[in-house]
Amino acid sequence: MADPNRSLSGLSEDEALEFHAQFKTTFTAFLVLAAFAHILVFIWKPWF
């Protein structure tokens, strides 16, 4: 029988919150890196 404390993903609420916190951190790092890359390319070869 399925554990009633688990969601459809199979994670408990605490596990889901931990995953979400890590996801926010890595997504923010990706956005900063992507923005930095775009700035460097724009400095090199402006597209306006």
N, CA, C, O and CB atoms as a CASP TS submission, in Angstrom:
PFRMAT TS
TARGET T0000
AUTHOR 0000-0000-0000
METHOD Language model
MODEL 1
PARENT N/A
ATOM      1  N   MET     1       0.837  -1.181   0.000  1.00  0.00           N
ATOM      2  CA  MET     1       0.000   0.000   0.000  1.00  0.00           C
ATOM      3  C   MET     1       0.881   1.243   0.000  1.00  0.00           C
ATOM      4  O   MET     1       1.956   1.250   0.601  1.00  0.00           O
ATOM      5  CB  MET     1      -0.952  -0.001   1.213  1.00  0.00           C
ATOM      6  N   ALA     2       0.427   2.281  -0.669  1.00  0.00           N
ATOM      7  CA  ALA     2       1.191   3.516  -0.778  1.00  0.00           C
ATOM      8  C   ALA     2       1.233   4.255   0.556  1.00  0.00           C
ATOM      9  O   ALA     2       0.279   4.230   1.334  1.00  0.00           O
ATOM     10  CB  ALA     2       0.594   4.415  -1.860  1.00  0.00           C
ATOM     11  N   ASP     3       2.353   4.906   0.794  1.00  0.00           N
ATOM     12  CA  ASP     3       2.514   5.700   2.006  1.00  0.00           C
ATOM     13  C   ASP     3       1.718   7.000   1.844  1.00  0.00           C
ATOM     14  O   ASP     3       1.957   7.738   0.889  1.00  0.00           O
ATOM     15  CB  ASP     3       4.029   5.995   2.292  1.00  0.00           C
ATOM     16  N   PRO     4       0.787   7.298   2.741  1.00  0.00           N
ATOM     17  CA  PRO     4      -0.033   8.505   2.590  1.00  0.00           C
ATOM     18  C   PRO     4       0.751   9.805   2.777  1.00  0.00           C
ATOM     19  O   PRO     4       0.261  10.879   2.426  1.00  0.00           O
ATOM     20  CB  PRO     4      -1.168   8.467   3.576  1.00  0.00           C
ATOM     21  N   ASN     5       1.963   9.715   3.327  1.00  0.00           N
ATOM     22  CA  ASN     5       2.782  10.909   3.535  1.00  0.00           C
ATOM     23  C   ASN     5       3.653  11.231   2.332  1.00  0.00           C
ATOM     24  O   ASN     5       4.487  12.134   2.403  1.00  0.00           O
ATOM     25  CB  ASN     5       3.653  10.734   4.756  1.00  0.00           C
ATOM     26  N   ARG     6       3.480  10.519   1.241  1.00  0.00           N
ATOM     27  CA  ARG     6       4.281  10.738   0.037  1.00  0.00           C
ATOM     28  C   ARG     6       3.398  11.327  -1.061  1.00  0.00           C
ATOM     29  O   ARG     6       2.202  11.047  -1.131  1.00  0.00           O
ATOM     30  CB  ARG     6       4.940   9.414  -0.440  1.00  0.00           C
ATOM     31  N   SER     7       4.006  12.144  -1.914  1.00  0.00           N
ATOM     32  CA  SER     7       3.265  12.739  -3.017  1.00  0.00           C
ATOM     33  C   SER     7       3.354  11.836  -4.243  1.00  0.00           C
ATOM     34  O   SER     7       3.899  10.735  -4.166  1.00  0.00           O
ATOM     35  CB  SER     7       3.802  14.154  -3.340  1.00  0.00           C
ATOM     36  N   LEU     8       2.828  12.293  -5.359  1.00  0.00           N
ATOM     37  CA  LEU     8       2.893  11.516  -6.597  1.00  0.00           C
ATOM     38  C   LEU     8       4.332  11.282  -7.042  1.00  0.00           C
ATOM     39  O   LEU     8       4.631  10.276  -7.687  1.00  0.00           O
ATOM     40  CB  LEU     8       2.121  12.223  -7.702  1.00  0.00           C
ATOM     41  N   SER     9       5.228  12.216  -6.696  1.00  0.00           N
ATOM     42  CA  SER     9       6.628  12.069  -7.083  1.00  0.00           C
ATOM     43  C   SER     9       7.362  11.040  -6.214  1.00  0.00           C
ATOM     44  O   SER     9       8.457  10.599  -6.562  1.00  0.00           O
ATOM     45  CB  SER     9       7.334  13.415  -6.997  1.00  0.00           C
ATOM     46  N   GLY    10       6.767  10.669  -5.105  1.00  0.00           N
ATOM     47  CA  GLY    10       7.394   9.719  -4.200  1.00  0.00           C
ATOM     48  C   GLY    10       8.220  10.378  -3.118  1.00  0.00           C
ATOM     49  O   GLY    10       8.859   9.696  -2.316  1.00  0.00           O
ATOM     50  N   LEU    11       8.212  11.714  -3.088  1.00  0.00           N
ATOM     51  CA  LEU    11       8.979  12.440  -2.083  1.00  0.00           C
ATOM     52  C   LEU    11       8.087  12.812  -0.905  1.00  0.00           C
ATOM     53  O   LEU    11       6.896  13.080  -1.067  1.00  0.00           O
ATOM     54  CB  LEU    11       9.616  13.701  -2.694  1.00  0.00           C
ATOM     55  N   SER    12       8.684  12.823   0.279  1.00  0.00           N
ATOM     56  CA  SER    12       7.962  13.340   1.434  1.00  0.00           C
ATOM     57  C   SER    12       7.990  14.873   1.343  1.00  0.00           C
ATOM     58  O   SER    12       8.698  15.436   0.509  1.00  0.00           O
ATOM     59  CB  SER    12       8.596  12.824   2.794  1.00  0.00           C
ATOM     60  N   GLU    13       7.232  15.523   2.185  1.00  0.00           N
ATOM     61  CA  GLU    13       7.201  16.989   2.145  1.00  0.00           C
ATOM     62  C   GLU    13       8.574  17.579   2.450  1.00  0.00           C
ATOM     63  O   GLU    13       8.992  18.540   1.805  1.00  0.00           O
ATOM     64  CB  GLU    13       6.166  17.530   3.141  1.00  0.00           C
ATOM     65  N   ASP    14       9.282  17.008   3.435  1.00  0.00           N
ATOM     66  CA  ASP    14      10.623  17.503   3.770  1.00  0.00           C
ATOM     67  C   ASP    14      11.588  17.300   2.605  1.00  0.00           C
ATOM     68  O   ASP    14      12.390  18.183   2.302  1.00  0.00           O
ATOM     69  CB  ASP    14      11.158  16.795   5.025  1.00  0.00           C
ATOM     70  N   GLU    15      11.512  16.140   1.953  1.00  0.00           N
ATOM     71  CA  GLU    15      12.382  15.877   0.801  1.00  0.00           C
ATOM     72  C   GLU    15      12.064  16.834  -0.345  1.00  0.00           C
ATOM     73  O   GLU    15      12.968  17.319  -1.025  1.00  0.00           O
ATOM     74  CB  GLU    15      12.230  14.417   0.330  1.00  0.00           C
ATOM     75  N   ALA    16      10.781  17.101  -0.554  1.00  0.00           N
ATOM     76  CA  ALA    16      10.374  18.016  -1.613  1.00  0.00           C
ATOM     77  C   ALA    16      10.876  19.430  -1.338  1.00  0.00           C
ATOM     78  O   ALA    16      11.329  20.117  -2.254  1.00  0.00           O
ATOM     79  CB  ALA    16       8.852  18.016  -1.761  1.00  0.00           C
ATOM     80  N   LEU    17      10.800  19.864  -0.093  1.00  0.00           N
ATOM     81  CA  LEU    17      11.296  21.196   0.260  1.00  0.00           C
ATOM     82  C   LEU    17      12.803  21.281   0.078  1.00  0.00           C
ATOM     83  O   LEU    17      13.311  22.296  -0.400  1.00  0.00           O
ATOM     84  CB  LEU    17      10.922  21.544   1.704  1.00  0.00           C
ATOM     85  N   GLU    18      13.522  20.235   0.451  1.00  0.00           N
ATOM     86  CA  GLU    18      14.971  20.203   0.277  1.00  0.00           C
ATOM     87  C   GLU    18      15.334  20.234  -1.211  1.00  0.00           C
ATOM     88  O   GLU    18      16.249  20.950  -1.617  1.00  0.00           O
ATOM     89  CB  GLU    18      15.568  18.949   0.950  1.00  0.00           C
ATOM     90  N   PHE    19      14.617  19.461  -2.012  1.00  0.00           N
ATOM     91  CA  PHE    19      14.856  19.443  -3.461  1.00  0.00           C
ATOM     92  C   PHE    19      14.580  20.820  -4.053  1.00  0.00           C
ATOM     93  O   PHE    19      15.350  21.306  -4.881  1.00  0.00           O
ATOM     94  CB  PHE    19      13.973  18.372  -4.153  1.00  0.00           C
ATOM     95  N   HIS    20      13.487  21.448  -3.634  1.00  0.00           N
ATOM     96  CA  HIS    20      13.127  22.756  -4.164  1.00  0.00           C
ATOM     97  C   HIS    20      14.184  23.797  -3.820  1.00  0.00           C
ATOM     98  O   HIS    20      14.525  24.628  -4.661  1.00  0.00           O
ATOM     99  CB  HIS    20      11.769  23.189  -3.627  1.00  0.00           C
ATOM    100  N   ALA    21      14.702  23.765  -2.611  1.00  0.00           N
ATOM    101  CA  ALA    21      15.748  24.711  -2.207  1.00  0.00           C
ATOM    102  C   ALA    21      16.996  24.524  -3.068  1.00  0.00           C
ATOM    103  O   ALA    21      17.595  25.502  -3.514  1.00  0.00           O
ATOM    104  CB  ALA    21      16.098  24.532  -0.711  1.00  0.00           C
ATOM    105  N   GLN    22      17.385  23.285  -3.298  1.00  0.00           N
ATOM    106  CA  GLN    22      18.553  23.014  -4.136  1.00  0.00           C
ATOM    107  C   GLN    22      18.288  23.429  -5.580  1.00  0.00           C
ATOM    108  O   GLN    22      19.170  23.978  -6.240  1.00  0.00           O
ATOM    109  CB  GLN    22      18.930  21.523  -4.073  1.00  0.00           C
ATOM    110  N   PHE    23      17.094  23.174  -6.065  1.00  0.00           N
ATOM    111  CA  PHE    23      16.732  23.551  -7.431  1.00  0.00           C
ATOM    112  C   PHE    23      16.807  25.064  -7.615  1.00  0.00           C
ATOM    113  O   PHE    23      17.317  25.542  -8.628  1.00  0.00           O
ATOM    114  CB  PHE    23      15.321  23.046  -7.773  1.00  0.00           C
ATOM    115  N   LYS    24      16.297  25.824  -6.630  1.00  0.00           N
ATOM    116  CA  LYS    24      16.350  27.284  -6.719  1.00  0.00           C
ATOM    117  C   LYS    24      17.794  27.768  -6.773  1.00  0.00           C
ATOM    118  O   LYS    24      18.117  28.680  -7.534  1.00  0.00           O
ATOM    119  CB  LYS    24      15.620  27.925  -5.527  1.00  0.00           C
ATOM    120  N   THR    25      18.664  27.161  -5.967  1.00  0.00           N
ATOM    121  CA  THR    25      20.069  27.563  -5.939  1.00  0.00           C
ATOM    122  C   THR    25      20.739  27.302  -7.279  1.00  0.00           C
ATOM    123  O   THR    25      21.404  28.186  -7.819  1.00  0.00           O
ATOM    124  CB  THR    25      20.814  26.826  -4.826  1.00  0.00           C
ATOM    125  N   THR    26      20.575  26.104  -7.820  1.00  0.00           N
ATOM    126  CA  THR    26      21.235  25.769  -9.078  1.00  0.00           C
ATOM    127  C   THR    26      20.627  26.541 -10.247  1.00  0.00           C
ATOM    128  O   THR    26      21.351  26.924 -11.166  1.00  0.00           O
ATOM    129  CB  THR    26      21.144  24.265  -9.339  1.00  0.00           C
ATOM    130  N   PHE    27      19.323  26.778 -10.234  1.00  0.00           N
ATOM    131  CA  PHE    27      18.680  27.543 -11.303  1.00  0.00           C
ATOM    132  C   PHE    27      19.166  28.981 -11.293  1.00  0.00           C
ATOM    133  O   PHE    27      19.412  29.560 -12.351  1.00  0.00           O
ATOM    134  CB  PHE    27      17.152  27.498 -11.160  1.00  0.00           C
ATOM    135  N   THR    28      19.307  29.568 -10.099  1.00  0.00           N
ATOM    136  CA  THR    28      19.825  30.931  -9.990  1.00  0.00           C
ATOM    137  C   THR    28      21.259  31.003 -10.502  1.00  0.00           C
ATOM    138  O   THR    28      21.621  31.950 -11.201  1.00  0.00           O
ATOM    139  CB  THR    28      19.755  31.422  -8.534  1.00  0.00           C
ATOM    140  N   ALA    29      22.079  30.011 -10.160  1.00  0.00           N
ATOM    141  CA  ALA    29      23.457  29.978 -10.649  1.00  0.00           C
ATOM    142  C   ALA    29      23.476  29.873 -12.179  1.00  0.00           C
ATOM    143  O   ALA    29      24.286  30.533 -12.831  1.00  0.00           O
ATOM    144  CB  ALA    29      24.230  28.793 -10.014  1.00  0.00           C
ATOM    145  N   PHE    30      22.604  29.061 -12.748  1.00  0.00           N
ATOM    146  CA  PHE    30      22.516  28.933 -14.202  1.00  0.00           C
ATOM    147  C   PHE    30      22.125  30.258 -14.837  1.00  0.00           C
ATOM    148  O   PHE    30      22.713  30.659 -15.842  1.00  0.00           O
ATOM    149  CB  PHE    30      21.507  27.846 -14.586  1.00  0.00           C
ATOM    150  N   LEU    31      21.139  30.944 -14.264  1.00  0.00           N
ATOM    151  CA  LEU    31      20.707  32.223 -14.823  1.00  0.00           C
ATOM    152  C   LEU    31      21.828  33.258 -14.780  1.00  0.00           C
ATOM    153  O   LEU    31      22.025  34.002 -15.740  1.00  0.00           O
ATOM    154  CB  LEU    31      19.486  32.744 -14.066  1.00  0.00           C
ATOM    155  N   VAL    32      22.561  33.305 -13.672  1.00  0.00           N
ATOM    156  CA  VAL    32      23.672  34.253 -13.554  1.00  0.00           C
ATOM    157  C   VAL    32      24.747  33.924 -14.592  1.00  0.00           C
ATOM    158  O   VAL    32      25.268  34.826 -15.249  1.00  0.00           O
ATOM    159  CB  VAL    32      24.273  34.223 -12.119  1.00  0.00           C
ATOM    160  N   LEU    33      25.078  32.662 -14.742  1.00  0.00           N
ATOM    161  CA  LEU    33      26.082  32.257 -15.725  1.00  0.00           C
ATOM    162  C   LEU    33      25.619  32.580 -17.142  1.00  0.00           C
ATOM    163  O   LEU    33      26.414  33.072 -17.943  1.00  0.00           O
ATOM    164  CB  LEU    33      26.382  30.759 -15.597  1.00  0.00           C
ATOM    165  N   ALA    34      24.367  32.320 -17.469  1.00  0.00           N
ATOM    166  CA  ALA    34      23.835  32.612 -18.794  1.00  0.00           C
ATOM    167  C   ALA    34      23.830  34.115 -19.062  1.00  0.00           C
ATOM    168  O   ALA    34      24.178  34.549 -20.160  1.00  0.00           O
ATOM    169  CB  ALA    34      22.421  32.045 -18.936  1.00  0.00           C
ATOM    170  N   ALA    35      23.438  34.910 -18.070  1.00  0.00           N
ATOM    171  CA  ALA    35      23.446  36.369 -18.234  1.00  0.00           C
ATOM    172  C   ALA    35      24.865  36.871 -18.450  1.00  0.00           C
ATOM    173  O   ALA    35      25.097  37.731 -19.300  1.00  0.00           O
ATOM    174  CB  ALA    35      22.818  37.059 -17.007  1.00  0.00           C
ATOM    175  N   PHE    36      25.804  36.349 -17.696  1.00  0.00           N
ATOM    176  CA  PHE    36      27.213  36.737 -17.852  1.00  0.00           C
ATOM    177  C   PHE    36      27.720  36.382 -19.241  1.00  0.00           C
ATOM    178  O   PHE    36      28.424  37.180 -19.859  1.00  0.00           O
ATOM    179  CB  PHE    36      28.086  36.055 -16.784  1.00  0.00           C
ATOM    180  N   ALA    37      27.380  35.214 -19.739  1.00  0.00           N
ATOM    181  CA  ALA    37      27.793  34.806 -21.085  1.00  0.00           C
ATOM    182  C   ALA    37      27.186  35.736 -22.128  1.00  0.00           C
ATOM    183  O   ALA    37      27.863  36.122 -23.081  1.00  0.00           O
ATOM    184  CB  ALA    37      27.379  33.345 -21.364  1.00  0.00           C
ATOM    185  N   HIS    38      25.920  36.098 -21.960  1.00  0.00           N
ATOM    186  CA  HIS    38      25.287  37.014 -22.909  1.00  0.00           C
ATOM    187  C   HIS    38      25.954  38.392 -22.880  1.00  0.00           C
ATOM    188  O   HIS    38      26.145  39.016 -23.924  1.00  0.00           O
ATOM    189  CB  HIS    38      23.789  37.147 -22.599  1.00  0.00           C
ATOM    190  N   ILE    39      26.300  38.855 -21.701  1.00  0.00           N
ATOM    191  CA  ILE    39      26.987  40.149 -21.589  1.00  0.00           C
ATOM    192  C   ILE    39      28.337  40.099 -22.300  1.00  0.00           C
ATOM    193  O   ILE    39      28.693  41.021 -23.034  1.00  0.00           O
ATOM    194  CB  ILE    39      27.182  40.538 -20.102  1.00  0.00           C
ATOM    195  N   LEU    40      29.086  39.017 -22.080  1.00  0.00           N
ATOM    196  CA  LEU    40      30.384  38.899 -22.749  1.00  0.00           C
ATOM    197  C   LEU    40      30.240  38.864 -24.272  1.00  0.00           C
ATOM    198  O   LEU    40      31.020  39.503 -24.979  1.00  0.00           O
ATOM    199  CB  LEU    40      31.107  37.643 -22.268  1.00  0.00           C
ATOM    200  N   VAL    41      29.274  38.140 -24.774  1.00  0.00           N
ATOM    201  CA  VAL    41      29.051  38.084 -26.222  1.00  0.00           C
ATOM    202  C   VAL    41      28.612  39.443 -26.738  1.00  0.00           C
ATOM    203  O   VAL    41      29.038  39.858 -27.816  1.00  0.00           O
ATOM    204  CB  VAL    41      27.997  37.014 -26.575  1.00  0.00           C
ATOM    205  N   PHE    42      27.769  40.146 -25.988  1.00  0.00           N
ATOM    206  CA  PHE    42      27.313  41.464 -26.417  1.00  0.00           C
ATOM    207  C   PHE    42      28.470  42.446 -26.475  1.00  0.00           C
ATOM    208  O   PHE    42      28.534  43.274 -27.384  1.00  0.00           O
ATOM    209  CB  PHE    42      26.228  41.986 -25.480  1.00  0.00           C
ATOM    210  N   ILE    43      29.390  42.366 -25.511  1.00  0.00           N
ATOM    211  CA  ILE    43      30.574  43.234 -25.524  1.00  0.00           C
ATOM    212  C   ILE    43      31.428  42.906 -26.756  1.00  0.00           C
ATOM    213  O   ILE    43      31.954  43.804 -27.413  1.00  0.00           O
ATOM    214  CB  ILE    43      31.411  43.061 -24.207  1.00  0.00           C
ATOM    215  N   TRP    44      31.555  41.623 -27.055  1.00  0.00           N
ATOM    216  CA  TRP    44      32.367  41.174 -28.186  1.00  0.00           C
ATOM    217  C   TRP    44      31.740  41.556 -29.522  1.00  0.00           C
ATOM    218  O   TRP    44      32.419  42.060 -30.416  1.00  0.00           O
ATOM    219  CB  TRP    44      32.566  39.667 -28.123  1.00  0.00           C
ATOM    220  N   LYS    45      30.437  41.311 -29.648  1.00  0.00           N
ATOM    221  CA  LYS    45      29.758  41.511 -30.929  1.00  0.00           C
ATOM    222  C   LYS    45      28.315  41.941 -30.666  1.00  0.00           C
ATOM    223  O   LYS    45      27.414  41.103 -30.625  1.00  0.00           O
ATOM    224  CB  LYS    45      29.800  40.211 -31.798  1.00  0.00           C
ATOM    225  N   PRO    46      28.092  43.258 -30.486  1.00  0.00           N
ATOM    226  CA  PRO    46      26.735  43.734 -30.188  1.00  0.00           C
ATOM    227  C   PRO    46      25.749  43.373 -31.288  1.00  0.00           C
ATOM    228  O   PRO    46      26.084  43.437 -32.471  1.00  0.00           O
ATOM    229  CB  PRO    46      26.741  45.241 -29.982  1.00  0.00           C
ATOM    230  N   TRP    47      24.545  42.998 -30.908  1.00  0.00           N
ATOM    231  CA  TRP    47      23.557  42.592 -31.891  1.00  0.00           C
ATOM    232  C   TRP    47      22.495  43.662 -32.128  1.00  0.00           C
ATOM    233  O   TRP    47      21.512  43.413 -32.827  1.00  0.00           O
ATOM    234  CB  TRP    47      22.901  41.311 -31.454  1.00  0.00           C
ATOM    235  N   PHE    48      22.683  44.849 -31.554  1.00  0.00           N
ATOM    236  CA  PHE    48      21.730  45.947 -31.818  1.00  0.00           C
ATOM    237  C   PHE    48      22.188  46.725 -33.019  1.00  0.00           C
ATOM    238  O   PHE    48      21.534  47.690 -33.416  1.00  0.00           O
ATOM    239  CB  PHE    48      21.589  46.888 -30.594  1.00  0.00           C
TER
END
